[in-house]
Amino acid sequence: MDTERQHSTSNNVTELVNRARKAQLIYEQYTQEQVDEVVTALGWSIMNPENNKTLAMMSVADTGLGNVEDKIIKNHRKTLGLLRDLQGVKTVGVVSENIEKGIVKIARPVGAVGAIVPSTNPAATPANKTINALKCRNAMILAPSPKGASSCAKLVEFMHAELERIGAPKDLVQHLPFPINKADTQQLMKEVDLVVATGSQNNMRDAYASGTPAFGVGAGNVVSIVDETADLDSAAQKIVASKAFDNATSCSSENQLVIVDAVYDQMIEALAKQHAIMLSDSERDKVCEKLWQNGYLNQAVIAKKANEIAQMCELDSPNQENAKVLCVAATGIGKDHPLSGEKLSPVLTVYRASDFNDAKNITNHILDFQGKGHSISIHSNNDERILDLGLNMPACRIIVNQAHCFATGGSFDNGMPFSLSMGCGTWGNNNMSDNMNYKYYLNTTRIVRTIPVNQPSLDSVFGDYWKAHNISPLAAK
């Protein structure tokens, strides 16, 4: 980039940030009731059925990823769930007081937030991040992917209309100018007060390296285990519904299915009833060859419906016209076996395990290759095995007997926060293991007062240890 253009880029971003800071200073004086009205207005900007349909159609047309019907459901459901989570939550002024400890907590905004958002969800993800940020009296500047830029811009247009309706500053929500480029995104990350990043691992590394406090998320590559105690028909229905939803664009879609040998054949039959067809080895090889080009996922194939992929690969499987998921049997794991990784398509790799312990070993190997920290799905009625996964597997979420992509990011029948950004802990090189929610957009000030002295005696702390190891209390004096 020449010096003149680089200077222009820097000025454009700086202007956005300055406008955001000016608007945020006004917004910081809002009461909780005013803030909650802003949150409701932003929620309506995407949930208004006319707006939602427009955004869903633009998202698919612009990115070529997913399908309109499921985008509409996702935009509605994810936003409604978030609004439910935020109802009654205090983010202005004193939010808690612990008289016993003498501590008062006060919620404070972080300032101007920069959000990196992916092409897979160019409306739902920025809406979620923006609503969370503004619930905490921050301003938001969105950095969309180039493919999702126009969808993101339309969302901001809808948000501006609602902010204007209630008399709130429009510059509380902005997006980078067109054309979207890496230099602007990197400059934004340097100038804001907080970066929240979702998308490629390159985005995560750039966010962490920006010098600005940042939250990022890890790669998905969900493994689903089915053991001999599972309700197979229910498991098959949930797995197919999850894997087929929005053509598997979600990082929470099942990518690998590990079935214990005792119920392998029955589970394959149950999947077939749900229109998940098992391909032959030769057909599997055709899919693999088509899905990857020069070591990268083929943009012309990913996030297409299963029957469309079958046609692209010129498969001969019966019932492929009605297929919702293409299942491929595999044993290999690692970089030489790309089917063991994330596929962003309704292609499900199936592994056969001798027993539950073998299923765990296979899952561990898969996550060592890709997806460590994100989540594991299990279909089982054995509580000991479920707890075993939680105690021993490198995953921040163990999703039990649920459709994984609906459950991981919050569902109306589980207690997870509604989010489209899943932290993967240190296993996934992240600094959080939670579903990213409003708490990550807050600073907290603590007023600390004195309380009655609460100093323990040495004997109360070390007494048992001294006795167990024959240490004289006199040694502590």
N, C-alpha and C positions, 0 to 999 in steps of 0.2 A: 504494500500500500504506500502511495507517495505521501510526502509530508503534509501537503495541502489537504488531501482527503482525510488523513488521520486527524488533523486538527479540526476539520469540520465535524467528523464523527464524535470527537471528544466534546465539542461545543453542544451538539445536539443532545447528547446524553446528559451533560451537566445541566442544560436548561430544563430537561424533564425532572431531574432530581431536585433542582431548586424550586420548581413549581410544586412538586410533591411535598417538600418540606414546608413551604408556605401554607399549603392547604392543611397539612397535618397539625400545624401550630394552632389553627382555628379549631380543627376537629378535637384536639386534645382538651378543649374546654367544654366539650359536650357532656351532658348528664348521661347516666345509664339509660334512661328512657329514650333520649335522642339517639344514642348509639344503637339501641335495639331497633329503632325505627329504620335506621340506615341498613342494618343487617337484614331486616325483613324486605326492604326495598330491593336490595341486591339479590336476595333469594327469588323475588318475583321476577326480576329481570331475565332470569333463565328459565324459571318454571312456568311463566306465562305460556300457555300451550302454543300460541302463534310464534313466539320467540323461540321456544324450544324446537319446534319443527324446522324453523329456518336455520338454526344453528346446527341441528343434526344433518340436514341436507347439505349445508355448506361444508361441514366437517368431512363427510364422505366424499363429496365432489372434489374438495381441495387436496385431501391426503390420499384418497383411494383406499383407506383403511376402514374396515368394519362395515356396518349396515345401518341405514337410517332408523329402522324400527327400534333396534336395540340402543342406539345413541339416545333416542328420545327417552326410553326407559331409564337409562343411566343418568342422563341430565336431571331428570325428575327425581328419581329415587335417591341419588347421592346428595342432592341439594336438600330435599325434604328431611332426610335423616340428619344432615348437619344442622339444619334449623331446629330440629327436635333436640339435638345435643346441646345447643346453645341457649335454649329457652331457660330463662331464670338464672343464668350464670352471671355472676358479678365480675365485671372487668374494669370498673371505674371506682376510684377511691378505696376506702377500707373494704377488704374482701374477707378478712377473718381477724379474730381477736382471741388470743389465748391468755386468759387472766393468770392462770397457774404459772405459765412460763414468762409472763410479762412481755409478750411479743404481739404487736399489731402488724398485719400485712397489708400493704397498699399496692394495688395494681397500677403499673405504669406502662405506657407504650414504648416500643423500641424505636419508632421513628419512621423512616422510609424503608420499605421492604422491596427487594428485587426478587421476582419469582421466575425461575426457568421452567417452562412447561413443555410437555412432549406433544408430538403429532398424533399419538394414539388417542388422546382425549383432549382435543383442543378447546373444548368448552367446559366440560365437567371439572377438569383439574384446575384451570385458572379461576373458575367460579368458587371452588372449594377453598383455595388458597386466599383469594381476595376476601371472602366472607369471614374467614378466620382472622385475617389480619385486621380488618376494619372492626371486628368485634372488640378488638383490643386498642382501638383508636390510632391505628397506624395508617399510613398511605401506602399504596401498592403500585409498583411499576412491573408490568408483565413483559417477559422476554419469550415470545413463542418460537417454536421451530419455524423455519421458512415455509414448510408445507402447511402448517396450521395457522399462519399469520392472519389471513383474511377472516377466518372463523373467530379467532381471538379478538380481532378488531371489531367485528360485529357484536360480540359479547360486550365489549367495552362501550360500544355505542348504546346498547340496550341499558347498560348500567348507568351511563350518563343521563339517559332519559329519566330514570327513576330517581337518581340523585337530584336532578333538577326539579322533579316533581315535589320533593320534600325540602328543597332549599339548602341542600348540602353541597360543599365545594366539589365540582366535577373533577378537579385535579387530584382528588383522593385516589382515583383509579386511572392509570395511563398505560400505554404500551409503547414499546420501542417503535421508531419510525420505519417505514418501508424504504428500501428493501431490508429485510432482517439479515444481519450479518454477524459474524463471530466477534468482530472488533467492538461493535456496539454492546453486545452481550457482556463481553469481558470488562468493558469500561463501566457498564452499569454495576457489575458485581463489585468493582473497586469503590464506587461512590456511595452506595446505599449503606444503611446501618445493619441490615441483615439480609442474607441470601437464603432462599429456600428452593432447592433444586430437585426436579423430578425428570427422569429421562435416561439418556445414555450414561454409561460410566465415565465417558469423557466429560460430560457435563458435571458429574460429581467431582471429578478431580479438579476441574477448572474452578468450581465453587470453593472447594477446600483450599485451593492455592491462591485465591483472590486477595487474601489478607483481610477479608471481612468475615465476621462470624457467620457460619453457614451450617445449615442442616441439609443433608442429602440422604438418598435412599439407595439400597443395594439392588443388584440384579435379581430378577425372579427366575425361577426354574422349578416350579412346584412339583413335588413328588407326592402321589397319592397311593397309600397302602390299603389293600383290601385283604383282610384275614378271614379265616374260616368261620368266625362268629358273626360276620356281617350279614345284614339283610341285603342280599345281592341285588334284588330288583330295585330297592330304594337307592342303593349305592350307584347302580348303573344310571338310573334316571337323573340323579344329582350330578354325576360326573359329566354326562353328556350335555345337560342343560348348561352347566358351567363352561365346559370346553367350547361349546358352539356359540355362546353368547358373544355378540359383537365380533364374530369371527375370530375369537381368541386374541383380541388385541390387549387384553388385560395382563399385567404382570402376575396376577393372581390366578390365571388359568392353569389348570393341570397340564403339565408337559410330559410327565412320566407316570405310568401306572404300574405298580408292583403288586402282583397277585400271588398269594401263597398257593402252592401246588394243589392242596386239598380241594380248592374250589376254583381252580383256574378255568377249566372247561365250562363250568356252570356260569362263571362271571362273563366269559366271552359270549355265551349265549344270551345272557341278560343284557349285555351291551348291544348285541345285534337287534334285540327287540326295541331298543331305543334309537335305532338307525346309526349305530357306530359299527362300521363294517371292518373286519380284519382283512388286510391285504396279504397277498402272497409275497414271498421273498423277492421275486422279480419285480413285482409292483412296488414294493417298498424301495427297491433300488432306484426305480424310475422317479419316485417322489423325492427321494434324497437328492438325486442328480438335478431335479428341477428346482427344488427349494433352495439350494445353495449354488451360487455362481462365484467362482474364484475365491471360495472361502467365506463369502458373505451371503446373508439371506437375500433372496431374490425379491426385489421390491414389486415385481410384477405378479408374484405369487402369494406373498404373505397377506394375511387378513382377508383372504377370499373365502367364500363358502366352500365346504368340503366337496360338493358335487362339481363346482367350478374347477377346483384343483384337480379332481379326478379327470375332467375333460382335458385340462392343460397337459396332464401327464399321459393321456391316451391309455387309461386303465381299462381293463376288461371285467372288473368285478361285477357280479350281479348286484342289483339294488343300489348301484352307485348314484343313480339319478336322485334317490331319496336320502342319500347319506348326509348325516349331520356332522359326523366325525370319521376320520380315516385312522384306523388303528394299525400300527406296524410293530411286529415282534422284533425284539433285539436282545443282545447279550452284552455287547460292547459298551464301554463308557469312556469318555475322555475326548480330547481334541481330535483324535482320529475317527471318532464316532459322533458326528454332529447331531444325530438324532437324540443323543442323550442330553442335549442342551435346549435352550429356549427356542421356540419355533415361530411364535407370533402367527399361528395358523391352527385350524382345527385338525391337526395331525397329532395323534397321541401315541407315544412310544410305550410298548407293553413289555414288562420284564416278568419272568416266572421265578418265584422264590421257593426254595424247598420248605421253609417254615418262617415263622415270624422273625426269628433271629437273623435268618438269611435276608429277609426283606429289609431289616434295619441296616445290614451291611451294604446291600445294594444301594439303599437310599443315601447312606453316608458317602459312598463312592461318587454318586451322582452329584451331591452337594459339594463335594471337594472339587469337582470339575466346574460347577456353576450353580449359583443360587443359594450359597451358604448364608444362613441367617434369616432368610425371608420367611418361609413357612412350609409346613408339612401337613398333608391331609391324611386322615385315617378313617376308614370305615370298619368299625369293630364294636362289639359289645363287651369287650374285655377291659375293664377299668385299669387293671394292673399294667396292661400293655400301653394304654393311652398315657398313663403317668410315666411309664418307662421312657416314652419318647420325650416327654417334657423334661425329664431329669437328665437325659443323656444325649439327645440329638442337638446339633448346632442350628436351631431354628427358634425364632422369636415368637412364633405362633404355631400351635398344634390345633388344627381345625377338625373337629370331631363330627362325623356323620352329617356333613353339610356340603352344599354346592360351593366349592372353594372360592370362586371369584366373587360370589355374592356375599360370602361370610367374612372374608379376610379384612376387607375395608369397611366393616360395619354392616350390620343387618338389623332389621326390625325384630328379629327373634334371637339375637345374641347381644352381648354387652360391649362389643368393640366400638370405639369411636368411628363415626363415618369419616372416611378419608380416602384419598387416592394416592397417598404417599406413605409407604410402609418402611419404617426404619428397620435395619437388619443387624443392629448392634455391631460389636467389634468383629463378629464372624464375617459380616459383609462390609467391613471397613467403614462403618457408620458410627456417629457419635450418639445415636439414640436407638432404642429397640422398640419404640412405641409406634402406633399409628399417629402420624403427625396431626396435632389438633391445636386448638386455640392457645393452650398453655405455652407453646413454643414461640408465640408471637408477643409475649409479655416480659417486661422487667418487673421485679418485685422488690419494693422497698420495705424494710423491716424497722419499725420503731421498737427499741429494746429498753425496758425499764428493769430496775432491780427487783429481785424477789428474795424471800428468805433463803439464807445460805443452804446449799444442798451439796455438801462435800462428804463423800463416803470415807469411812475409816479404812485403813490399810487391811485390817483383819477381814472386813466384809468383802473386800475385793480379792485378797490373796489367801484367806484362811484355808480354804479347801485345798488349794494348790500347795501351800506349805506342808499341810498334813500328808498329802499324797506323796510328796517327794522329800519328806523329813528335813524340811528347811526350818531353821530356828527363826521365830519372829524378831529376835534380837538383831538378826542380820539386816533387817530393814531400817534399823534406827541408827 
